Amino acid sequence: MSALASNRKTDIGPPHYEQFLPPIIKKNYGKWKYHENPRPGVLVHVAESGDKLYTVRAATPRLASTKTIRLFADLADEFCGGHLRYTSRNNVEFLLTDETKIDALIEKLAAAGYPVGGTGASITNIVHTQGWIHCHSAASDASGVVKAVMDELYPHFVNMDLPAKVRIAFACCLNMCGAVHCSDIAILAVHRRAPKIDHQAMARVCEIPTTVSSCPTGAIRPATVDGHQSVEVIEEQCMFCANCYTVCPAMTLNDAEYDGISIWVGGKVSQARSEPKFSKLAIPYIPNNPPRWPEVVEAIKNIVEVYAANARKYERMGEWIDRIGWPRFFEVADIEFTKYHIDDFTHAGETFRRSVHFPRIG
């Protein structure tokens, strides 16, 4: 081994997570006995040693400013010995060992505009993708929709008043880097038109073989259009993924008139009570209507309220729908069933009901 390698303090990649753990977690690692949720936004984990770790969870914007980060760092220094963590759903969690500091921390977070909640039988912060701010393939704006929806659902974040936890996620196109496919409610922005091709610019700004090979469904073919070397799109094969635009800016997918939002329900990752589930289509299309997306907000609020009024305690949304049946869900939620709800994917038949037995309705 060379002298340089032997003196190296770390290998390529991030430092080991262990050095960032609070002392109480290091001491009790793998020896936690149980945890409780004494009030909204507050957790307590009890170790076999009797040590208690308190967690205060606050909602944060996905796109946080340096001012916000500094505020959280200052609060962590003041109350938690400098220790905090971010969850996968854009919550910030402050890790305390002194129970007497919880109320003061919550007061300071509230004064700064960061509500505490999202634990237990509540709606957690919405995890979402980039939206119009950064992503070139977005069919809607993530931050704007999420802000509008959570403003309306705020009471369900700060109170544990639902039958069970409700996970909501947003993805701004069907590439779904927001992983909405396993959420109780999924907000999925959709493109409905194939890419528009600037044939004059194609040969100048794009490499045609690369553009053709970028399509996962083989919908793009070389073509000569008005004397220009270009491509054509077989619309029946296009899945609106924007892979082509990623490598070729002459193929734009965004469309102000036809882009919009679909709503999916019933997914979950948890294995409690039933196996994990994929979300299924509830509302095929709602037009974009910024800046507050009132139609989307009303649709989500309606589904949450119908679920809250009809589900049993601890019953996740997908479990409730499975119990009453999808026909009954569409009825009680007052959602129109259309041809777009019928899955025409080649292997979709394997997921269809193949029995004459139906759940009792009513």
C-alpha positions as CSV (number, residue, x, y, z in Angstrom):
1,M,0.0,0.0,0.0
2,S,1.3,3.4,-0.9
3,A,2.1,6.0,1.8
4,L,-0.6,8.2,0.3
5,A,-3.3,5.5,0.7
6,S,-2.2,4.5,4.2
7,N,-2.5,8.1,5.4
8,R,-5.9,8.6,3.9
9,K,-8.5,9.2,6.6
10,T,-11.5,8.2,4.5
11,D,-12.4,6.2,1.4
12,I,-14.2,7.7,-1.5
13,G,-17.8,8.5,-0.6
14,P,-19.6,10.0,2.3
15,P,-18.3,9.7,5.9
16,H,-19.7,6.9,8.1
17,Y,-23.1,7.9,9.5
18,E,-22.1,6.7,13.0
19,Q,-20.0,9.8,13.7
20,F,-23.1,12.0,13.4
21,L,-25.3,10.0,15.8
22,P,-26.2,11.7,19.1
23,P,-24.4,10.1,22.1
24,I,-27.7,8.6,23.4
25,I,-28.3,6.8,20.1
26,K,-24.7,5.5,20.0
27,K,-25.1,4.2,23.6
28,N,-28.3,2.4,22.9
29,Y,-27.9,1.4,19.3
30,G,-30.0,-1.7,18.6
31,K,-31.3,-1.8,22.2
32,W,-34.5,0.3,22.0
33,K,-37.4,-1.3,23.8
34,Y,-40.4,0.7,22.5
35,H,-41.6,4.1,21.4
36,E,-44.7,6.2,22.0
37,N,-46.4,9.2,20.5
38,P,-47.5,11.3,23.5
39,R,-48.8,14.2,21.4
40,P,-48.8,15.4,17.8
41,G,-45.3,15.9,16.5
42,V,-43.6,14.4,19.5
43,L,-42.1,10.9,19.9
44,V,-40.3,9.3,22.7
45,H,-38.1,6.2,22.3
46,V,-37.3,4.2,25.4
47,A,-34.2,2.1,25.6
48,E,-33.6,-1.1,27.5
49,S,-31.3,1.0,29.7
50,G,-34.1,3.3,30.6
51,D,-32.7,6.2,28.6
52,K,-35.3,8.3,26.8
53,L,-34.9,10.1,23.5
54,Y,-37.5,12.7,22.6
55,T,-38.1,13.7,19.0
56,V,-39.9,16.9,17.9
57,R,-41.0,16.8,14.2
58,A,-41.6,20.0,12.3
59,A,-42.7,20.5,8.7
60,T,-40.3,22.2,6.4
61,P,-40.3,23.3,2.7
62,R,-38.5,20.9,0.4
63,L,-36.6,23.7,-1.1
64,A,-35.0,25.3,2.1
65,S,-33.1,28.6,2.1
66,T,-29.7,29.0,3.9
67,K,-31.6,31.2,6.3
68,T,-33.9,28.3,7.2
69,I,-31.0,25.9,7.6
70,R,-29.2,28.3,9.9
71,L,-32.3,28.7,12.0
72,F,-32.6,24.9,12.4
73,A,-28.9,24.7,13.2
74,D,-29.3,27.4,15.9
75,L,-32.3,25.7,17.4
76,A,-30.5,22.3,17.5
77,D,-27.5,23.9,19.2
78,E,-29.8,25.5,21.8
79,F,-32.0,22.5,22.6
80,C,-30.4,19.3,21.3
81,G,-26.7,19.5,21.6
82,G,-26.5,20.3,17.9
83,H,-28.4,17.1,16.8
84,L,-31.2,17.0,14.2
85,R,-32.2,14.9,11.3
86,Y,-34.3,15.1,8.1
87,T,-36.9,12.5,7.3
88,S,-37.6,11.1,3.9
89,R,-40.8,13.3,3.8
90,N,-39.1,16.6,4.2
91,N,-39.7,16.9,8.0
92,V,-37.0,18.1,10.3
93,E,-36.7,16.2,13.6
94,F,-34.9,17.7,16.7
95,L,-33.5,15.0,19.0
96,L,-33.7,15.9,22.7
97,T,-32.8,14.1,25.9
98,D,-34.3,16.8,28.2
99,E,-38.1,16.6,28.2
100,T,-38.4,20.0,29.9
101,K,-37.1,21.7,26.7
102,I,-39.8,20.4,24.4
103,D,-42.4,23.1,24.9
104,A,-39.8,25.9,24.5
105,L,-38.6,24.4,21.2
106,I,-42.1,24.0,19.9
107,E,-42.9,27.6,20.7
108,K,-39.8,28.9,18.9
109,L,-40.6,26.7,15.8
110,A,-44.2,28.0,15.8
111,A,-43.0,31.6,16.1
112,A,-40.8,31.1,13.1
113,G,-43.7,29.6,11.1
114,Y,-42.8,25.9,11.3
115,P,-45.7,23.8,12.6
116,V,-45.0,20.7,14.7
117,G,-47.0,17.5,13.8
118,G,-47.1,14.7,11.3
119,T,-46.9,11.8,13.7
120,G,-49.4,9.1,14.5
121,A,-52.8,9.1,12.8
122,S,-52.2,12.3,10.9
123,I,-51.1,13.6,7.5
124,T,-47.4,13.9,7.2
125,N,-45.5,16.5,5.2
126,I,-45.9,15.8,1.5
127,V,-42.8,14.5,-0.2
128,H,-42.5,15.9,-3.7
129,T,-40.3,16.3,-6.7
130,Q,-38.7,19.4,-8.4
131,G,-41.6,20.8,-10.3
132,W,-41.2,23.8,-12.6
133,I,-38.4,25.2,-10.5
134,H,-35.7,22.8,-11.7
135,C,-37.2,19.9,-13.7
136,H,-37.5,20.2,-17.5
137,S,-40.0,17.3,-17.7
138,A,-42.4,18.6,-15.1
139,A,-46.1,18.7,-16.1
140,S,-47.0,20.8,-13.1
141,D,-45.4,22.7,-10.2
142,A,-44.6,20.6,-7.2
143,S,-44.0,23.3,-4.6
144,G,-47.1,25.3,-5.5
145,V,-49.5,22.3,-5.5
146,V,-48.1,20.9,-2.2
147,K,-48.3,24.3,-0.5
148,A,-51.9,24.8,-1.6
149,V,-52.9,21.2,-0.5
150,M,-51.2,21.4,2.9
151,D,-52.6,24.8,3.7
152,E,-56.1,23.1,3.4
153,L,-55.1,19.9,5.2
154,Y,-53.1,21.7,8.0
155,P,-55.5,20.7,10.8
156,H,-54.8,17.0,9.9
157,F,-51.1,17.7,10.3
158,V,-51.1,19.2,13.8
159,N,-53.8,16.8,15.1
160,M,-53.9,13.0,15.2
161,D,-57.6,12.9,14.1
162,L,-57.6,10.4,11.3
163,P,-58.2,6.6,11.4
164,A,-54.5,6.0,10.6
165,K,-51.6,7.8,9.1
166,V,-52.0,9.2,5.6
167,R,-49.0,9.5,3.3
168,I,-49.4,12.0,0.4
169,A,-46.8,12.3,-2.3
170,F,-46.4,14.4,-5.4
171,A,-44.5,13.6,-8.6
172,C,-44.4,16.2,-11.4
173,C,-44.3,13.6,-14.2
174,L,-44.7,9.8,-14.6
175,N,-41.0,9.2,-14.1
176,M,-42.0,9.5,-10.4
177,C,-38.8,10.5,-8.7
178,G,-41.2,11.3,-5.9
179,A,-42.0,7.6,-5.5
180,V,-45.8,8.3,-5.4
181,H,-46.7,4.8,-6.5
182,C,-47.0,3.5,-2.9
183,S,-48.8,6.4,-1.2
184,D,-52.2,6.6,0.4
185,I,-52.9,9.6,-1.9
186,A,-50.6,10.2,-4.9
187,I,-50.7,13.5,-6.9
188,L,-49.2,12.7,-10.2
189,A,-48.7,15.4,-12.9
190,V,-49.3,14.1,-16.4
191,H,-48.4,15.1,-20.0
192,R,-51.1,14.2,-22.6
193,R,-49.4,15.2,-25.8
194,A,-46.4,13.8,-27.6
195,P,-43.3,16.0,-27.9
196,K,-43.3,18.9,-30.3
197,I,-40.4,18.7,-32.7
198,D,-38.5,21.7,-34.0
199,H,-37.4,20.1,-37.2
200,Q,-35.2,23.0,-38.3
201,A,-33.2,22.9,-35.1
202,M,-33.0,19.2,-34.8
203,A,-29.8,18.5,-36.8
204,R,-28.2,21.6,-35.4
205,V,-28.7,21.0,-31.6
206,C,-29.3,17.2,-31.4
207,E,-27.6,14.0,-32.3
208,I,-30.3,12.0,-34.1
209,P,-29.1,8.5,-33.2
210,T,-28.8,9.4,-29.5
211,T,-32.3,11.0,-29.6
212,V,-33.8,7.8,-31.2
213,S,-32.1,5.5,-28.7
214,S,-33.2,7.7,-25.8
215,C,-36.8,6.5,-26.2
216,P,-37.6,3.5,-23.9
217,T,-40.6,2.4,-26.0
218,G,-39.1,2.9,-29.5
219,A,-41.5,5.6,-30.4
220,I,-38.9,7.8,-32.1
221,R,-37.8,7.1,-35.7
222,P,-35.4,9.0,-38.0
223,A,-37.2,11.0,-40.7
224,T,-36.6,13.7,-43.2
225,V,-39.0,16.6,-42.8
226,D,-39.0,19.6,-45.3
227,G,-35.5,18.6,-46.4
228,H,-34.2,18.6,-42.8
229,Q,-32.7,15.5,-41.1
230,S,-35.0,15.0,-38.2
231,V,-37.2,12.5,-36.4
232,E,-40.8,11.5,-36.1
233,V,-42.8,10.3,-33.0
234,I,-45.2,7.3,-33.1
235,E,-47.7,8.8,-30.7
236,E,-49.3,5.4,-29.8
237,Q,-46.0,4.3,-28.4
238,C,-45.1,7.5,-26.6
239,M,-45.3,7.3,-22.8
240,F,-44.6,11.1,-22.2
241,C,-41.4,10.4,-20.2
242,A,-39.3,13.3,-21.6
243,N,-36.2,11.2,-22.0
244,C,-36.0,12.5,-25.6
245,Y,-36.0,16.1,-24.4
246,T,-33.3,15.3,-21.9
247,V,-30.9,14.6,-24.8
248,C,-32.5,16.8,-27.4
249,P,-33.9,20.3,-26.6
250,A,-35.6,20.4,-30.0
251,M,-38.2,18.0,-28.6
252,T,-40.3,19.9,-26.0
253,L,-42.9,18.0,-24.1
254,N,-44.5,20.7,-21.9
255,D,-47.9,21.9,-23.0
256,A,-49.7,24.7,-21.1
257,E,-53.1,23.6,-22.4
258,Y,-53.0,19.8,-22.0
259,D,-50.6,19.2,-19.1
260,G,-52.4,18.5,-15.7
261,I,-52.7,16.4,-12.7
262,S,-54.1,12.9,-11.9
263,I,-54.9,11.5,-8.4
264,W,-54.1,8.0,-7.3
265,V,-55.1,6.3,-4.0
266,G,-54.6,3.2,-1.9
267,G,-50.9,2.6,-1.9
268,K,-48.7,1.9,1.1
269,V,-45.2,0.5,1.9
270,S,-46.2,-0.8,5.3
271,Q,-46.7,-4.6,5.8
272,A,-48.9,-4.2,8.9
273,R,-52.3,-5.9,8.6
274,S,-51.9,-6.4,4.8
275,E,-49.2,-6.6,2.2
276,P,-47.8,-3.4,0.5
277,K,-50.0,-1.9,-2.2
278,F,-49.5,0.1,-5.3
279,S,-51.7,3.3,-5.7
280,K,-54.5,3.0,-8.2
281,L,-56.1,5.7,-10.4
282,A,-58.9,7.7,-8.9
283,I,-59.1,10.9,-11.0
284,P,-57.5,10.7,-14.5
285,Y,-57.1,14.4,-15.1
286,I,-57.4,17.8,-13.5
287,P,-56.2,20.9,-15.4
288,N,-53.4,23.0,-14.0
289,N,-54.8,26.1,-12.4
290,P,-52.0,28.0,-10.7
291,P,-51.2,29.6,-8.3
292,R,-53.5,27.7,-5.9
293,W,-54.8,24.7,-7.9
294,P,-58.3,24.9,-6.3
295,E,-59.7,21.8,-8.2
296,V,-56.8,19.6,-7.0
297,V,-57.0,20.9,-3.4
298,E,-60.8,20.2,-3.3
299,A,-60.3,16.7,-4.8
300,I,-57.7,15.7,-2.2
301,K,-59.7,17.2,0.7
302,N,-62.8,15.3,-0.4
303,I,-60.9,12.0,-0.5
304,V,-59.4,12.6,2.9
305,E,-62.7,13.6,4.5
306,V,-64.5,10.6,3.0
307,Y,-61.8,8.3,4.3
308,A,-61.8,9.9,7.8
309,A,-65.6,9.5,8.0
310,N,-65.8,5.8,6.9
311,A,-62.6,4.0,7.7
312,R,-62.0,2.0,10.9
313,K,-59.3,2.8,13.4
314,Y,-55.8,1.9,12.2
315,E,-57.2,1.1,8.7
316,R,-55.0,2.6,6.0
317,M,-56.7,4.1,2.9
318,G,-56.0,1.1,0.7
319,E,-57.2,-1.3,3.3
320,W,-60.5,0.6,3.7
321,I,-61.0,0.6,-0.1
322,D,-60.3,-3.1,-0.3
323,R,-62.8,-3.7,2.5
324,I,-65.7,-1.8,0.9
325,G,-64.7,-2.5,-2.7
326,W,-63.6,0.0,-5.4
327,P,-67.2,0.4,-6.8
328,R,-68.3,1.6,-3.4
329,F,-65.3,3.9,-3.1
330,F,-66.1,5.7,-6.3
331,E,-69.7,6.0,-5.1
332,V,-69.0,7.4,-1.6
333,A,-66.2,9.7,-2.9
334,D,-68.5,10.9,-5.7
335,I,-65.8,10.3,-8.3
336,E,-66.8,9.5,-11.8
337,F,-65.6,6.2,-13.2
338,T,-64.4,6.5,-16.8
339,K,-62.7,4.3,-19.4
340,Y,-59.4,5.8,-18.3
341,H,-59.6,3.8,-15.1
342,I,-59.4,0.5,-17.0
343,D,-55.8,-0.7,-17.2
344,D,-55.0,-1.7,-20.7
345,F,-51.4,-2.7,-20.0
346,T,-50.4,-6.0,-21.6
347,H,-50.1,-7.9,-18.3
348,A,-52.8,-5.9,-16.4
349,G,-55.2,-9.0,-16.6
350,E,-53.1,-10.6,-13.9
351,T,-54.3,-7.9,-11.4
352,F,-58.0,-8.0,-12.4
353,R,-60.6,-9.6,-10.2
354,R,-61.1,-13.1,-11.5
355,S,-63.8,-14.2,-9.1
356,V,-67.6,-13.7,-9.0
357,H,-67.2,-12.9,-5.3
358,F,-67.6,-9.3,-4.4
359,P,-67.4,-7.5,-1.0
360,R,-70.7,-6.7,0.6
361,I,-71.6,-3.1,-0.2
362,G,-73.3,-1.0,2.5
